[in-house]
Amino acid sequence: MKQAFFFLAALAFTLSPQIQAAGKPNVLFIAIDDQNDWIGHMGGHPLAKTPNMDKLAARGTTFLNAHCNAPLCNPSRTSLLLGLRSTTTGIYGLSPWFRTLPRWKDRVTLPKHFEANGYRTLATGKIYHGGTGGGAGKGKNKAKAKSDSADEFQVTAPYGGVGTKPPAKLIPPTPMGNNPLMDWGVWPLDNDDTSKGDYQVASWTVEQIKKAPKDQPFFLAAGFFLPHVPCYATQKWFDLYPDDDSVLPKVLEDDRQDTPRFSWYMHWNLPEPRLKWVKENNQWRNLVRSYLACTSFVDAQIGRLMTALDEAGIADNTIIVLWGDHGWHLGEKAITGKNSLWDEGTRVPLIFAGPGVKPGQRCTQPAELLDIYPTLLELAGLPARTDIEGLSLMPQLQKADTKRERPAITSHNQGNHGIRSERWRYIRYADGSEELYDMLNDPEGWKNLAAAPEHAAVIADHKKWLPKIDVPPAPNSASRVLTYDPTTDEAVWEGEVVKRSTPIPE
């Protein structure tokens, strides 16, 4: 009997990872670019129509207080997939690609960990910042990087991105010039969605679900580009939203009067126009409708994936995680775009569904995108890792009101951090200036309470969560990188020295 036991144990040890993975759940990993909380069940916009994401949320557990760890594509996605904060890696800008850095070139990412444990890994669309497998950063001084997607997933497809574009921009030139990304409106004009990159992402993903091998679980990643600019959608998606000012978000005039000057340094001089420009050029309503239309279009593509799982008969054995890489302003705090430490820039959809997840739950505990890595490992029964910085969300997936001591932490460049607990948002900038908002009684974050003596204890409680590791930008960092020298009280944004006396760009 003992001999048989030891023989079976030795046999199990020598089995290939693929054989050991047999019977494990599949993973469908859905990423949405620049998707804020304008999702039906999240309540970020009262008119948002996202029936498929709402249905998925009802099937599982949705985190209503989930936040990115960096409010920019490359650092956010790098953080999630490596399981490390940007303050640990030094990746704050759109460059570099982490594989170009000696310390991280062999780092085991989330999909690589699944591959090492017998999963078949596949991806299409935008998963890493450069696509399915990384690539070079954007903008001036970009560091050319290896972008061989086959290095990151076993099977990939080149679909994704904008898809078909109009022959000329639909909006006037913005203050930063004729940037091709700064565009939005109805396109194509024939109501045909099949030429759009996200439609092709969904089609390829559906095909992989249909033909997935029965003897090996998959880790299948689908990265949707919209509602990232340029926000093009066909007329049928625009028709879901009224062409009047009822679509506009609530904003407070002079909302930046009580925010520190340093808050402007987060988005000092960017292609995304200020609220002032979109108002003066009669583009605010058009931008908001375009964003909502694109969100509803992507929601429909997600619905196609859910239908494919059901038709393939594998929905009950597939873990689904849906996430957005960061938020997006559409006029709030006088800006459009990302690059902020307020809820508009950090709050994202985060939904888990499938085996091991209690359905119908709405969790208000703070959660981070960093938590996806350890949570998926635990849900799939894979070996845990001790070298990642996220916390598993399994306690909340089983009982949504289980308390989490740690808040959600978002960093944008060295020294700038947002701490989001269940009730409060605390922000500390590199120059020591602060903001504090009571998100329970002031959900729009219109009143900065940081200077009120009665809130000193709240600030002290949140300040203790500021990252202990906070490294400077990694070599070859570029595009939206900000540094600050406390000895001169000067910041440097994209090579531009910013002093207290420098006029804020309009």
C-alpha positions in Angstrom: 0.0 0.0 0.0 2.8 2.4 0.9 4.6 1.6 -2.3 1.5 2.4 -4.3 1.0 5.7 -2.5 4.6 6.8 -3.2 4.3 5.7 -6.8 1.2 7.8 -7.3 2.8 10.7 -5.6 5.9 10.5 -7.8 3.7 10.1 -10.9 1.7 13.3 -10.0 5.0 15.1 -9.5 6.2 14.2 -12.9 3.0 15.0 -14.8 3.2 17.9 -17.2 1.6 21.2 -16.1 -1.0 20.7 -18.8 -2.1 17.4 -17.4 -2.1 18.8 -13.9 -4.3 21.7 -15.1 -6.9 19.4 -16.5 -10.2 20.1 -14.8 -9.2 23.6 -13.8 -11.6 26.4 -14.6 -11.1 28.6 -17.7 -10.4 32.3 -17.3 -11.9 35.0 -19.5 -9.9 38.2 -18.9 -11.7 41.3 -20.3 -10.0 44.7 -20.3 -11.6 48.0 -21.3 -9.5 51.0 -22.1 -10.2 54.4 -20.5 -13.5 53.1 -19.0 -14.7 55.1 -16.0 -17.7 54.4 -13.8 -20.3 55.4 -16.4 -21.7 51.9 -16.2 -25.3 51.2 -15.5 -25.0 49.3 -12.2 -22.1 51.6 -11.0 -24.3 54.7 -11.2 -21.5 56.9 -12.5 -23.9 58.4 -15.1 -27.7 58.2 -14.8 -28.2 57.6 -18.5 -25.5 55.0 -19.1 -26.9 51.9 -20.9 -24.7 48.8 -20.3 -27.1 45.8 -20.1 -24.5 43.2 -20.6 -22.0 44.4 -18.0 -25.0 44.8 -15.6 -26.1 41.3 -16.3 -22.5 40.0 -15.7 -22.4 42.0 -12.4 -25.6 40.3 -11.3 -24.1 36.9 -12.2 -21.1 37.6 -9.9 -19.6 40.2 -7.5 -19.1 43.7 -8.6 -16.7 46.1 -6.8 -18.2 49.5 -6.6 -15.2 51.1 -5.0 -12.4 49.6 -7.2 -9.6 51.8 -8.3 -6.6 51.7 -10.7 -3.1 51.8 -9.2 -2.0 54.4 -11.8 -4.3 56.7 -13.8 -2.5 56.0 -17.2 -2.5 53.1 -19.5 1.1 51.7 -19.4 1.7 52.0 -15.7 -1.7 50.7 -14.8 -1.5 47.6 -17.0 2.1 47.0 -16.1 1.1 47.1 -12.4 -1.8 44.7 -12.8 0.0 42.2 -14.9 3.3 42.2 -12.9 1.5 42.4 -9.5 3.6 45.4 -8.5 2.9 49.1 -7.9 4.4 51.7 -10.2 6.1 53.1 -7.2 8.0 49.8 -7.0 8.8 49.5 -10.7 9.4 53.1 -11.6 7.1 52.8 -14.6 5.0 56.0 -14.6 4.8 57.1 -18.2 3.8 55.6 -21.5 7.4 54.3 -21.8 9.3 52.1 -21.1 8.0 48.6 -21.8 8.9 46.7 -18.7 10.8 43.9 -20.5 13.5 46.5 -21.5 14.4 47.0 -17.8 16.9 44.4 -16.5 15.2 44.0 -13.2 11.8 43.1 -14.8 12.8 41.4 -18.1 12.2 37.9 -16.6 9.3 38.8 -14.3 6.6 36.2 -14.3 3.4 38.0 -15.3 -0.1 37.0 -14.6 -0.6 35.2 -17.9 2.8 33.6 -17.7 2.0 32.2 -14.3 -1.1 30.6 -15.8 1.0 29.2 -18.7 3.5 27.8 -16.3 0.7 25.9 -14.6 -0.7 24.2 -17.7 -3.1 26.8 -19.2 -3.3 27.7 -22.8 -2.9 31.5 -23.0 -4.5 33.6 -25.8 -5.0 37.3 -26.3 -6.3 39.9 -28.7 -6.6 43.7 -28.5 -5.1 45.9 -25.9 -3.9 43.9 -22.9 -0.5 45.4 -22.3 -0.1 49.0 -23.2 1.5 48.1 -26.6 -1.2 45.5 -27.4 -1.3 41.9 -26.6 2.4 41.7 -25.8 3.7 45.2 -25.0 5.7 47.4 -27.2 7.1 50.9 -27.5 5.7 53.8 -25.6 4.0 56.7 -27.4 4.9 60.3 -27.6 8.2 62.2 -27.9 11.4 60.5 -26.8 9.8 57.1 -27.0 12.0 54.2 -26.2 11.8 51.6 -28.9 10.9 48.3 -27.3 10.5 44.7 -28.2 6.8 44.1 -29.0 6.8 40.4 -29.9 3.4 39.4 -28.5 4.3 35.7 -28.8 6.6 36.3 -25.9 3.7 37.1 -23.6 0.9 34.8 -24.8 1.0 31.5 -26.7 -1.7 32.5 -29.2 -2.4 36.1 -30.3 -4.3 38.0 -32.9 -3.5 41.5 -34.2 -7.0 42.8 -33.9 -8.0 45.9 -32.0 -7.5 49.6 -32.0 -9.7 52.2 -33.7 -10.6 50.3 -36.8 -11.9 52.4 -39.7 -11.4 56.2 -39.5 -13.0 59.1 -41.2 -11.1 60.8 -44.0 -10.7 63.9 -42.0 -11.1 64.8 -38.3 -14.6 65.4 -37.1 -13.8 68.1 -34.6 -11.7 71.4 -34.7 -8.0 71.3 -33.9 -7.5 71.2 -30.1 -5.0 73.5 -28.2 -2.2 70.9 -28.6 -2.7 70.9 -32.4 -4.2 68.5 -34.8 -3.6 65.4 -32.7 -5.4 62.5 -34.4 -6.5 60.9 -31.2 -8.4 64.0 -30.2 -11.5 63.3 -32.2 -15.0 62.0 -31.7 -18.4 61.7 -33.3 -20.5 59.4 -35.6 -18.4 57.0 -37.7 -18.9 54.9 -39.8 -22.0 56.5 -41.3 -23.5 53.3 -42.5 -24.2 51.8 -39.1 -21.8 48.9 -39.9 -19.8 48.0 -36.8 -17.9 45.1 -38.3 -15.0 47.4 -39.4 -14.3 48.5 -35.9 -11.4 47.1 -34.0 -13.4 46.1 -31.0 -15.9 44.2 -33.1 -13.0 42.2 -34.5 -11.6 41.6 -31.0 -15.0 40.2 -29.9 -15.3 38.0 -33.1 -11.8 36.5 -32.6 -12.5 35.8 -28.9 -15.8 34.2 -29.7 -14.1 31.9 -32.2 -11.5 30.9 -29.6 -14.3 30.1 -27.1 -16.0 27.9 -29.7 -13.0 25.9 -30.6 -11.3 25.7 -27.2 -9.8 22.3 -26.5 -11.7 20.3 -24.0 -8.7 18.8 -22.3 -6.9 22.0 -21.4 -8.2 25.1 -19.7 -7.6 28.5 -21.3 -6.6 32.0 -20.1 -8.2 34.1 -22.8 -7.7 37.8 -22.8 -9.8 40.3 -24.8 -8.7 43.9 -24.7 -11.2 46.5 -26.0 -9.9 49.9 -27.2 -13.0 52.1 -26.8 -14.1 54.3 -25.2 -10.5 55.5 -25.6 -10.2 58.5 -28.0 -10.9 58.8 -30.8 -14.4 58.0 -29.7 -16.1 56.9 -33.0 -19.4 55.1 -32.8 -22.1 54.4 -35.4 -25.4 56.3 -35.2 -27.4 53.6 -33.5 -25.3 53.9 -30.4 -25.6 57.7 -30.4 -29.4 57.2 -30.6 -29.4 55.6 -27.2 -28.6 59.1 -25.7 -30.5 62.4 -26.0 -28.9 65.1 -28.0 -29.4 67.7 -25.3 -27.6 68.9 -22.2 -29.2 66.3 -20.0 -26.3 64.0 -20.9 -23.7 66.3 -19.4 -22.1 65.4 -16.1 -22.5 67.6 -13.0 -19.7 70.1 -12.6 -19.0 72.9 -10.2 -17.8 76.2 -11.6 -14.5 77.2 -10.0 -14.1 73.6 -8.7 -10.3 74.0 -8.8 -10.3 77.0 -6.4 -9.7 74.7 -3.4 -7.3 72.3 -5.0 -3.5 72.8 -4.7 -1.6 74.3 -7.6 0.3 71.0 -7.7 -2.9 69.2 -8.8 -2.5 70.9 -12.2 1.0 69.4 -12.6 -0.7 65.9 -12.9 -2.1 66.9 -16.3 0.0 70.0 -17.1 0.1 70.1 -20.8 -1.8 67.3 -22.6 -3.6 66.5 -25.9 -6.9 66.1 -23.9 -8.5 69.6 -23.9 -9.8 71.4 -20.8 -13.5 71.9 -20.1 -13.1 75.5 -21.2 -12.1 74.4 -24.8 -14.9 71.9 -25.3 -17.4 74.4 -24.0 -16.2 77.2 -26.3 -16.0 75.0 -29.3 -19.5 73.4 -28.7 -17.9 70.0 -28.2 -18.8 69.1 -24.7 -22.1 67.4 -25.4 -20.7 65.8 -28.5 -17.8 64.3 -26.5 -20.0 63.1 -23.7 -22.5 61.4 -26.2 -19.5 59.9 -28.1 -18.1 58.5 -24.9 -21.4 57.0 -23.8 -22.1 55.6 -27.3 -18.7 53.9 -27.4 -19.3 52.5 -23.9 -22.6 51.0 -25.0 -21.0 49.6 -28.2 -18.3 47.9 -26.2 -20.9 46.6 -23.8 -22.6 44.9 -26.8 -19.3 43.2 -27.7 -19.0 41.9 -24.1 -22.5 40.5 -24.5 -21.3 38.5 -27.5 -18.6 36.9 -25.4 -21.1 36.0 -22.7 -23.4 34.4 -25.3 -20.5 32.4 -26.7 -19.6 31.0 -23.3 -23.3 29.9 -22.8 -23.5 28.4 -26.3 -20.3 26.5 -25.8 -21.6 25.1 -22.5 -18.6 26.3 -20.5 -20.0 29.3 -18.7 -20.3 27.4 -15.4 -16.6 26.5 -15.6 -15.2 29.8 -16.6 -14.0 32.5 -14.3 -14.7 35.9 -15.8 -13.0 39.1 -14.7 -13.8 42.4 -16.3 -11.8 45.6 -15.5 -11.1 49.1 -16.8 -7.5 50.3 -16.7 -8.3 53.8 -15.3 -11.0 56.4 -15.2 -11.7 59.4 -17.4 -12.8 63.0 -16.9 -15.5 64.5 -19.1 -15.5 68.0 -17.7 -15.3 67.3 -14.0 -12.6 69.2 -12.2 -12.4 71.4 -15.4 -10.6 68.8 -17.5 -11.2 65.9 -19.9 -9.0 62.9 -19.9 -7.1 60.9 -17.3 -4.0 61.7 -15.2 -5.7 62.6 -12.0 -5.9 61.2 -8.4 -9.6 62.0 -8.0 -12.4 59.4 -8.3 -13.1 60.4 -11.9 -9.5 59.4 -12.8 -9.2 56.3 -10.7 -12.6 54.5 -10.3 -13.0 51.6 -12.6 -15.4 48.7 -13.2 -14.2 45.5 -11.6 -16.4 42.4 -11.9 -15.7 38.7 -11.1 -18.1 35.9 -12.0 -18.0 32.2 -12.3 -16.9 29.3 -10.0 -16.0 30.4 -6.5 -17.8 33.7 -6.8 -21.0 34.4 -5.0 -23.6 35.9 -7.4 -25.6 39.1 -7.0 -23.1 40.8 -4.7 -22.3 44.6 -4.7 -19.1 45.3 -2.7 -18.3 48.8 -1.4 -15.0 47.8 0.2 -12.0 49.4 -1.5 -10.3 47.3 -4.1 -7.3 47.7 -6.4 -6.5 46.4 -9.9 -3.4 45.0 -8.2 -5.7 42.6 -6.4 -6.7 40.8 -9.7 -3.5 38.7 -9.9 -3.7 37.0 -6.5 -7.5 36.7 -6.7 -7.3 34.8 -10.0 -4.6 32.5 -8.7 -6.8 31.6 -5.7 -9.9 31.2 -7.7 -8.2 28.9 -10.2 -6.4 26.9 -7.5 -2.9 27.8 -8.7 0.2 28.2 -6.5 0.2 31.6 -4.7 3.0 34.1 -5.1 4.8 35.8 -2.3 6.4 38.5 -4.5 3.3 40.4 -5.5 1.8 43.4 -3.8 -1.9 42.9 -4.2 -4.4 41.2 -1.8 -6.7 38.5 -2.8 -10.4 39.5 -3.0 -11.6 36.0 -2.2 -13.1 37.1 1.2 -15.2 39.7 -0.6 -16.1 37.3 -3.4 -17.7 35.0 -0.8 -19.1 37.7 1.5 -19.2 41.2 0.0 -19.3 43.1 3.3 -16.1 41.5 4.6 -13.9 44.4 5.8 -10.6 45.2 4.1 -8.2 47.2 6.3 -6.1 48.4 3.4 -7.5 51.2 1.2 -7.0 51.5 -2.6 -3.8 53.3 -3.4 -3.3 55.1 -6.7 0.0 56.8 -7.7 0.8 59.1 -10.5 4.6 59.7 -10.8 6.9 59.7 -7.8 5.5 61.4 -4.7 1.9 61.8 -5.8 -0.6 59.4 -4.2 -4.4 59.0 -3.7 -5.7 56.9 -0.8 -9.3 55.8 -1.2 -11.0 54.1 1.8 -14.7 53.3 1.9 -15.7 56.8 2.9 -12.7 59.1 2.3 -10.4 60.2 -0.5 -7.0 61.6 0.6 -4.5 63.0 -1.8 -0.9 64.0 -1.1 1.2 65.6 -3.8 5.0 65.6 -4.1 5.3 69.1 -2.7 3.3 68.1 0.5 0.0 69.8 -0.5 -3.1 67.8 0.3 -6.7 67.2 -0.4 -9.4 65.3 1.6 -12.9 64.6 0.5 -15.8 63.0 2.3 -17.1 60.8 -0.5 -20.2 59.7 1.5 -21.5 63.2 2.0 -19.8 64.9 -1.0 -19.7 62.2 -3.7 -18.7 64.7 -6.4 -15.6 65.6 -4.4 -16.4 69.4 -4.5 -15.2 70.4 -1.1 -11.6 69.9 0.0 -11.5 69.4 3.7 -7.7 68.9 4.1 -7.3 72.2 6.0 -10.0 71.6 8.6 -8.5 70.8 12.0 -11.3 68.4 12.9 -10.2 66.0 10.1 -6.5 65.8 11.2 -7.1 62.3 12.6 -8.7 61.1 9.3 -5.7 62.4 7.4 -3.2 60.8 9.7 -5.1 57.5 9.4 -4.9 57.6 5.6 -1.4 59.0 5.4 0.0 55.8 7.0 -0.9 54.0 3.7 1.3 56.2 1.5 3.7 53.8 -0.3 6.8 53.0 1.6 8.6 52.3 -1.6 8.5 55.3 -4.0 11.2 55.1 -6.6 12.1 57.7 -9.2 11.2 57.1 -12.9 12.8 54.1 -14.5 15.4 54.6 -17.2 14.0 55.7 -20.6 10.8 56.9 -19.0 8.9 59.3 -21.3 5.4 60.7 -22.0 3.5 62.1 -19.1 6.4 61.8 -16.7 6.5 64.4 -13.9 9.4 65.0 -11.4 9.7 67.4 -8.5 12.8 68.9 -6.8 11.9 70.1 -3.3 15.2 71.9 -3.0 14.2 74.3 -5.8 10.4 73.9 -5.5 10.4 73.2 -9.3 8.7 70.5 -11.2 9.7 69.1 -14.6 6.9 68.0 -17.0 8.0 66.4 -20.2 11.2 68.4 -20.1 9.5 71.7 -19.3 10.5 73.3 -16.0 7.4 74.4 -14.1 7.7 77.0 -11.4 5.1 78.5 -9.0 5.0 81.5 -11.3 4.5 79.5 -14.6 1.0 80.2 -16.0 -1.3 77.1 -16.0 -1.9 76.1 -19.6 -5.5 76.5 -20.8 
